[in-house]
Amino acid sequence: MKEFNSMEEIEKYYNEELNTYIFKENDKYIDVNFNFDLIIKGKNIHAKNINARDIKAWDIDARGIYAGDIDAYNINAGNIDARNIDAWDIYAMDIYVMDINAYNINANDISFYAVLLAYETLKCNSATGTRKNAKIICLDSEPIIGVEH
């Protein structure tokens, strides 16, 4: 796990041509831990695992994401464990979160506290709210739950 305490420390991983932070060493993605609020507007993150308090990015591509709050356009991850997610598209295996607000969600298993909200599509194998009156909402279509991904 590589620890970062400031934006200056991650600059060597920035690929200007791709407008992307690529956390690779010896041609392998590395685990990263951000000990600061990560705000990189209009830029992307590619890493093995991401551990941060808060993430704001355009696209996130990682095996695992462990964060307080995530605000992104696209998220592609194996597992996501976060407090809140606000995104356009989410594609993930398993999601553990307080609340999700996204345009499209495509996941295997989703565990959330109170609200799972998708605007256009929601497809998953399972979705479980832990609050007694938890809500699953998909505004533009019926949620499709029970579909293996």
ABEGO torsion letter per residue (X at the ends): XBBBABAAAAAAABBAAAGBBBBBBGGBBBBBBBABBBBBBGBBBBBABBBBABBBBABBBBABBBBABBBBABBBBABBBBABBBBABBBBABBBBABBBBABBBBBBBBBAABBBBAABBBBABBBBABAABBBBBAABBBBBGBBX
